[in-house]
Amino acid sequence: MTEAQPLYAKVKDHILAQIRNGVWEPGARVPSENQLVESFSVSRMTANRALRELTAEGFLSRVPGVGTFVKETPARSSLMELRNIAEEIAQRGHRYSARIMARGEIEANPALAEEFEAKLSDRLFHIVIVHEENGVPVQLEDRYVSAAVVPDFMAQDFSSMTPTAYLLACAPVDELEHTVEASLPTHDQQRLLGIGALEPCLVLRRRSWSRGAVVTAVTLTYPASRYALYSRYRTSERGTLSQ
């Protein structure tokens, strides 16, 4: 004789079925605790547990004082390849926009000179851009570019073309370096990305070379609830990268 399914699990299964069958799409509001209590003849505690567990499992997003919603599946960006975020967003059928927060020219400080394998007197371009998907910030780009390698970088209109697209067109890449870490946002990152102090972020630091020279060093910050980094590649039988 099998044990009866707990009431909270029945409520969870119903909500999951509605999501998986496409009845409730991402962003749709799900019934409130009071509505679940009435529909399933369960206690408020049971309804609360069902919603709480589905939120913890990543299916729902609860906004205090507003309601509970089907959580959007985070967009994905390739970790191992250079991808133009504007094209990624367009491929999903969404609207891309950008806000340029800072741009200018500087002399390399000791840390940047080391990153660019350059001299302290070498000039670098600096640009900060917030990339948006359907008006929602999904990536903060903080980029330095070698003025010697890409002298016309600052003459471009990066409100309509991404720096990645321009750099790939004028300085073909032959080597990449990636570092990924998780961190909590700084005050400026919270403001620019429209997130709270406790929203975890994925931080991708990347350098690229062209013909032996460092072209650019960029830090890309993604709110973890809105974006994911992924990679897929062939390996040897021992799990090493195929040549």
Secondary structure as GFF3:
##gff-version 3
##sequence-region A 1 243
A	DSSP	alpha_helix	7	20	.	.	.	ID=ss1
A	DSSP	alpha_helix	33	40	.	.	.	ID=ss2
A	DSSP	alpha_helix	44	56	.	.	.	ID=ss3
A	DSSP	beta_strand	60	63	.	.	.	ID=ss4
A	DSSP	beta_strand	67	70	.	.	.	ID=ss5
A	DSSP	beta_strand	75	78	.	.	.	ID=ss6
A	DSSP	alpha_helix	85	91	.	.	.	ID=ss7
A	DSSP	beta_strand	96	107	.	.	.	ID=ss8
A	DSSP	alpha_helix	110	115	.	.	.	ID=ss9
A	DSSP	beta_strand	123	133	.	.	.	ID=ss10
A	DSSP	beta_strand	136	146	.	.	.	ID=ss11
A	DSSP	three_ten_helix	153	155	.	.	.	ID=ss12
A	DSSP	alpha_helix	163	170	.	.	.	ID=ss13
A	DSSP	beta_strand	175	183	.	.	.	ID=ss14
A	DSSP	alpha_helix	187	193	.	.	.	ID=ss15
A	DSSP	beta_strand	201	210	.	.	.	ID=ss16
A	DSSP	beta_strand	213	223	.	.	.	ID=ss17
A	DSSP	beta_strand	227	230	.	.	.	ID=ss18
###
